[in-house]
């Protein structure tokens, strides 16, 4: 059946009439301009894929009526533009597609017709282990072991990259999946099958939300859901509430994105955003780099939101230019997003949409802080860190307690190594490591791990993962 919204399609460039898009502003519905930008992405997908079978006009109407339906547990279909997988969850998906080809072949069909309908990217990043460290050749040795241990898996995935259409497999040693997605895979705007439309995705990792920092709507799903999307099926999702997070002020030069994200995380956990979208707006957002935004968006699982969305603005476009996107693509990305009302000027209050609820943060109030002693969401100001740790030492065993007897609080353990005397006590910093995908998006945080710790300790070293970040470190040095 033809799309009932075909009448709102138009050419983005008169010189290229074959390249069209669904101009949502031509719906002539004032409700569209009041929708949060994240909900507009859901609406565009519903309009473009409306076939009165998997996606119906009633679904479009439900999304347009978001202000009323957001609290009614209304389900709508969503067809993301692509799927992203890492190797732990991606291998079973490739195995399933291979099994389907075997089944089709047994039925005397053409097995090569079995391919993902929705574009899929698989990044091999979960198989690396740190067996060697603190040596110039540590990276090379760890990668050699990775290939030895995973030879059969890698051979299978290499076959899959050649056998299946609409599938890209990024080889090991390229970097963490979310960083590769941010720097290389994200299109921001798709140009496919003669249409322009917003980039969006689901991924088989809870930190898929990191891509929301670039203005690409995405979140984590289970392996079965991801495979269903790859086979062309929409995801059925409850139309979420959207919490507007207004950012104002200018951050101090003495704080990092970690300080901001820990402040935001603690705040949003208090607000309660589980199962909801968080959308950032306000003039302060323009003060945040894409690295800062990506760090905040990556922490979604810690504050419970489904997505933490930063609509595309001039900072996003500058990042795309920095990461080598072609000038032609940059041109149509901005042109398309402005045409459909999805390009954000954070200083323009007239663009502020309706939200379920609005909470605010003044960046000038953020102070240097850390988290812990056990959970990333337990924010502690650096000025209070010593007292907080001493309190935690004697507190009852739990997230904020170690239950160490008072007489053991000041115990130190002396030892010798290579003829030198050392000692360790409760609270000693023993390693500075970047092993979390939350921090790999941010150069200042990686530098901080190496510079904000004592250098006299025996086991002090800077362990940076993945190799993509290591290469950045070499160039920065």
C-alpha positions in Angstrom: 0.0 0.0 0.0 1.2 3.5 -0.8 2.3 5.9 2.0 -0.7 8.1 3.0 1.8 10.9 3.7 3.5 10.9 0.2 2.0 14.3 -0.5 4.4 16.0 2.0 7.5 14.7 0.2 9.7 17.3 -1.6 13.2 17.6 -3.0 15.8 19.0 -0.7 17.9 20.3 -3.6 16.1 21.5 -6.8 19.2 20.4 -8.7 18.7 16.8 -7.4 14.9 16.2 -7.7 15.4 12.5 -7.1 16.6 13.1 -3.5 13.5 13.7 -1.5 12.4 13.9 2.2 9.2 13.9 4.2 8.8 17.6 5.2 7.0 17.3 8.5 6.4 21.0 8.6 4.0 20.5 5.7 1.7 18.4 7.9 0.2 21.7 8.8 -0.2 20.6 12.4 0.8 23.1 15.1 1.4 20.2 17.5 4.6 19.4 15.6 6.4 22.6 16.6 5.7 21.9 20.3 7.1 18.3 20.2 10.4 17.6 21.9 13.1 17.1 19.3 13.6 13.5 20.3 9.9 12.8 19.7 10.1 14.5 16.3 12.6 11.7 15.3 10.0 9.1 16.3 7.4 10.9 14.3 9.5 11.2 11.2 10.1 7.5 11.3 6.4 6.7 11.7 5.5 9.1 8.8 8.1 7.8 6.4 7.4 4.1 7.1 3.6 4.4 7.3 2.2 1.5 5.3 -1.1 0.9 7.2 0.2 -2.5 8.1 3.3 -2.4 10.4 3.0 1.4 10.9 -0.5 3.0 10.7 -1.9 6.5 10.6 -3.2 6.0 14.1 0.4 5.6 15.2 1.4 8.9 13.6 -1.6 10.6 15.4 -0.6 9.1 18.7 2.9 10.6 18.4 1.6 14.0 17.3 -0.7 13.9 20.4 2.4 13.2 22.6 1.4 15.9 25.1 -1.7 13.8 25.9 -0.6 10.3 25.2 2.8 10.4 27.0 1.1 9.4 30.3 -1.3 6.8 28.8 1.1 3.9 28.3 0.5 4.1 24.6 2.6 1.8 22.4 4.0 3.0 19.0 6.2 1.3 16.4 9.6 2.6 15.7 11.9 1.6 12.8 15.4 2.9 13.6 17.7 3.7 10.7 20.3 1.2 11.7 21.5 -1.4 14.3 24.9 -1.4 16.0 26.3 -4.6 17.6 29.5 -5.5 19.5 31.1 -8.9 19.0 29.7 -10.6 22.1 26.1 -10.0 21.0 26.8 -9.7 17.3 28.2 -13.2 16.8 24.9 -14.9 17.7 23.1 -12.5 15.2 25.5 -13.5 12.4 25.1 -17.2 13.3 21.3 -16.8 13.1 21.5 -15.3 9.7 23.8 -18.0 8.5 21.4 -20.6 9.9 18.5 -19.0 8.0 20.6 -19.3 4.8 21.2 -23.0 5.5 17.4 -23.5 5.9 16.6 -21.6 2.7 19.2 -23.7 0.8 17.6 -26.9 2.1 14.3 -25.7 0.7 15.9 -25.2 -2.7 15.8 -21.4 -2.3 18.5 -18.8 -2.9 20.4 -18.4 0.4 22.0 -15.2 -0.8 18.6 -13.5 -0.6 18.9 -13.7 3.2 20.4 -10.4 4.3 19.7 -7.7 6.9 17.0 -5.3 5.7 18.1 -2.6 8.2 21.8 -1.6 7.9 23.9 -3.2 10.7 27.3 -2.4 12.0 29.3 -4.8 14.1 32.4 -3.5 16.0 34.7 -6.1 17.4 35.9 -4.7 20.7 34.9 -7.0 23.6 37.5 -9.7 23.1 40.6 -7.7 24.1 42.2 -8.5 27.5 45.0 -6.8 29.4 47.6 -9.5 30.0 50.5 -7.0 29.5 50.8 -3.5 30.8 53.3 -0.7 31.6 55.5 -1.7 28.7 55.9 0.0 25.2 54.9 -3.2 23.4 52.0 -4.0 25.7 49.4 -3.1 23.1 51.0 -5.3 20.4 51.3 -8.3 22.8 47.7 -8.0 24.0 46.5 -7.8 20.4 48.5 -10.8 19.4 46.9 -12.8 22.2 43.5 -11.5 21.2 43.9 -13.0 17.7 45.2 -16.3 19.0 42.3 -16.7 21.4 39.6 -15.7 19.0 40.9 -17.0 15.7 37.8 -19.0 14.9 35.4 -16.2 15.8 37.3 -13.7 13.8 37.4 -16.0 10.8 33.6 -16.5 11.0 33.0 -12.7 11.3 35.3 -12.1 8.3 33.2 -14.5 6.3 30.1 -12.7 7.5 31.4 -9.3 6.4 31.8 -10.6 2.8 28.7 -12.9 2.7 26.0 -10.5 3.9 24.9 -7.3 2.3 23.9 -4.2 4.3 26.4 -5.3 7.0 29.7 -3.7 8.0 32.1 -5.4 10.4 34.7 -3.2 12.0 37.9 -5.3 12.8 39.5 -5.7 16.2 41.9 -3.0 17.2 39.8 -0.2 15.9 38.4 1.0 19.2 35.5 0.8 21.6 32.2 0.4 19.8 30.6 3.6 21.1 33.6 5.7 20.2 33.8 4.2 16.7 30.1 4.9 16.3 30.5 8.5 17.4 33.6 9.3 15.3 33.0 7.2 12.2 29.7 5.3 11.8 27.2 8.0 12.7 25.6 9.6 9.7 23.4 12.1 11.6 21.3 12.2 8.4 20.8 9.2 6.2 20.7 9.4 2.4 19.3 6.1 1.2 16.7 4.8 -1.3 16.3 8.3 -2.6 15.3 9.8 0.7 16.9 11.9 3.5 15.9 11.1 7.0 17.4 11.3 10.6 20.0 8.8 11.7 18.7 6.7 14.6 19.7 3.3 16.0 19.3 0.6 18.6 22.3 -1.3 19.9 23.0 -4.4 21.9 24.9 -2.6 24.6 23.4 -0.5 27.4 25.9 2.4 26.7 24.6 2.8 23.1 23.1 6.0 24.4 26.5 7.7 24.0 25.5 8.5 20.4 22.7 10.8 21.7 25.4 13.3 22.5 25.8 13.9 18.8 22.1 14.3 18.1 21.5 10.7 16.9 18.6 9.1 18.8 19.7 5.7 20.1 19.5 3.3 23.0 20.2 -0.3 24.0 18.0 -3.3 23.3 18.2 -7.1 23.7 19.7 -9.3 21.0 16.3 -10.6 19.9 15.0 -7.1 19.4 18.1 -6.1 17.5 17.7 -9.1 15.1 14.0 -8.2 14.6 15.0 -4.7 13.5 17.7 -6.2 11.2 14.9 -8.2 9.6 12.8 -5.1 8.9 10.5 -5.3 11.9 9.7 -2.1 13.9 10.3 -2.0 17.7 7.1 -1.6 19.8 7.8 1.0 22.4 5.8 2.9 25.0 5.7 6.5 24.0 8.0 8.0 26.7 7.7 11.1 28.9 10.4 13.6 28.1 12.2 15.4 30.9 13.6 18.8 29.7 17.0 19.4 31.3 17.7 23.1 31.0 21.4 24.0 31.2 22.5 27.5 31.9 25.7 29.4 32.9 29.3 28.8 32.1 31.4 26.0 33.7 34.5 26.8 35.7 37.8 26.1 34.0 38.8 23.9 36.9 36.1 21.3 36.3 35.9 18.4 33.8 33.0 16.7 32.1 33.2 14.0 34.8 32.3 16.7 37.3 29.3 17.8 35.2 28.2 14.2 34.5 28.3 13.2 38.1 26.3 16.3 39.1 23.8 15.6 36.3 23.6 11.9 37.3 22.9 12.6 40.9 20.3 15.2 40.0 18.5 13.0 37.5 18.4 10.0 40.0 16.7 12.3 42.4 14.2 13.5 39.8 13.4 10.0 38.6 13.8 9.4 34.9 13.6 5.6 34.6 12.1 4.7 31.2 11.9 8.3 30.1 13.8 10.4 27.6 15.9 13.3 28.8 16.4 16.1 26.4 18.9 18.9 27.0 18.2 22.5 26.1 19.1 26.0 27.2 22.0 28.4 26.4 24.5 26.4 28.6 24.4 23.4 26.2 26.4 25.4 23.7 29.2 25.6 26.3 29.5 21.8 26.2 31.7 20.1 23.6 30.5 16.9 21.9 33.0 15.0 24.1 31.2 16.5 27.2 27.7 15.7 25.8 28.8 12.1 24.8 30.1 11.5 28.4 26.7 12.7 29.8 24.7 10.6 27.4 26.9 7.5 28.0 25.9 7.6 31.7 22.2 7.0 30.9 22.2 3.5 32.4 23.4 5.0 35.7 20.5 7.5 36.0 18.0 5.2 34.4 16.8 7.1 31.3 16.2 5.4 28.0 18.0 8.2 26.2 19.7 11.5 26.9 19.3 13.5 23.8 21.2 16.6 22.6 19.7 17.9 19.4 22.1 18.8 16.6 23.5 22.3 16.6 26.6 24.2 15.3 28.8 22.4 17.8 27.7 19.0 16.4 28.4 20.2 12.8 31.9 21.4 13.8 32.6 17.9 15.4 31.5 16.2 12.2 33.9 18.4 10.3 36.7 17.6 12.7 36.1 13.9 12.4 36.5 13.9 8.6 32.9 13.9 7.3 32.8 15.1 3.7 31.8 18.7 3.0 28.9 17.6 0.7 27.4 15.5 3.5 27.8 18.4 6.0 25.9 20.6 3.6 22.8 18.3 3.3 22.8 17.4 7.0 22.4 21.0 8.0 20.0 21.8 5.2 17.8 18.8 5.9 17.6 19.3 9.7 16.7 23.0 9.3 14.1 22.2 6.7 12.3 19.8 9.1 12.8 21.8 12.2 15.3 19.6 13.9 18.3 21.9 13.9 18.8 23.5 17.3 19.9 27.0 18.3 20.3 26.6 22.0 20.2 30.4 22.6 16.9 30.7 20.9 14.1 30.2 23.5 11.4 30.3 20.8 12.7 26.8 19.8 12.1 25.4 23.2 9.4 22.7 22.9 7.0 21.4 25.5 8.3 18.9 28.0 6.7 16.6 30.6 8.8 18.4 33.3 11.7 20.8 33.3 14.6 20.7 35.6 17.6 23.1 35.6 21.3 23.1 36.1 23.6 26.2 36.4 27.0 25.1 35.2 28.7 27.7 37.3 27.6 25.8 40.4 29.4 22.6 39.4 32.4 21.9 41.6 35.3 19.3 41.2 34.0 16.0 42.4 34.5 12.3 42.2 32.2 9.3 42.7 32.4 6.4 45.1 33.6 4.7 47.0 31.8 1.9 45.1 29.2 3.3 42.7 29.5 5.9 39.9 26.2 7.6 40.9 27.5 8.4 44.4 28.8 11.9 43.9 31.3 13.4 46.4 32.8 16.9 46.2 36.6 16.8 46.1 36.6 19.2 49.1 34.6 16.6 51.1 36.4 13.5 49.8 38.7 12.9 52.7 36.0 13.2 55.3 33.6 11.1 53.2 36.1 8.3 52.8 36.9 8.3 56.6 33.1 8.0 57.3 32.8 5.2 54.8 35.6 3.2 56.4 33.7 2.7 59.6 30.2 2.7 58.2 28.2 -0.5 57.9 29.1 -2.7 55.0 27.2 -1.4 51.9 27.4 1.0 49.0 28.8 3.7 51.3 30.5 1.6 53.9 33.4 -0.9 54.5 32.8 -1.6 58.2 36.6 -1.4 59.0 37.1 -1.5 62.8 38.3 1.9 64.2 41.6 0.5 65.4 42.4 -0.5 61.8 41.7 2.8 60.1 45.3 4.1 60.2 46.9 0.8 59.4 49.7 1.0 56.8 51.4 -1.9 55.0 55.1 -1.4 54.3 57.0 -3.3 51.7 60.1 -3.2 49.5 60.5 -3.4 45.8 63.8 -3.2 43.9 65.5 -2.0 47.0 63.0 0.9 47.7 60.6 1.2 50.6 56.9 1.7 50.0 53.7 1.7 52.0 50.0 1.4 51.3 47.1 2.5 53.5 43.3 2.7 53.2 42.5 5.2 50.4 45.9 4.9 48.6 45.6 5.6 44.9 47.1 2.5 43.3 46.1 2.8 39.6 45.1 5.4 37.1 43.2 3.6 34.3 40.9 4.5 31.5 39.0 1.2 31.0 35.4 2.6 30.8 33.6 3.6 27.6 32.2 6.5 29.6 35.5 8.3 29.7 37.1 7.4 26.3 35.0 10.0 24.6 36.8 12.8 26.5 40.4 13.8 26.1 40.6 15.9 29.2 39.4 13.0 31.4 42.0 10.7 29.9 44.7 13.3 30.6 43.4 13.7 34.1 43.9 10.1 34.9 47.6 10.4 34.2 48.2 13.8 35.7 45.9 14.0 38.8 47.5 11.2 40.8 50.8 10.9 42.7 53.8 9.8 40.7 55.7 8.3 43.6 53.6 5.2 43.9 55.1 1.9 42.7 52.2 0.8 40.6 51.2 4.1 39.1 50.6 3.9 35.3 48.3 5.1 32.7 46.4 2.3 31.0 44.4 3.6 28.1 42.0 1.5 26.1 41.2 1.1 23.2 44.0 1.4 20.6 42.1 4.3 18.9 42.5 6.3 22.1 46.1 5.2 22.4 46.8 6.7 18.9 45.0 9.9 20.0 47.2 10.0 23.1 50.4 9.7 20.9 49.3 12.5 18.6 48.3 14.8 21.5 51.6 14.3 23.2 
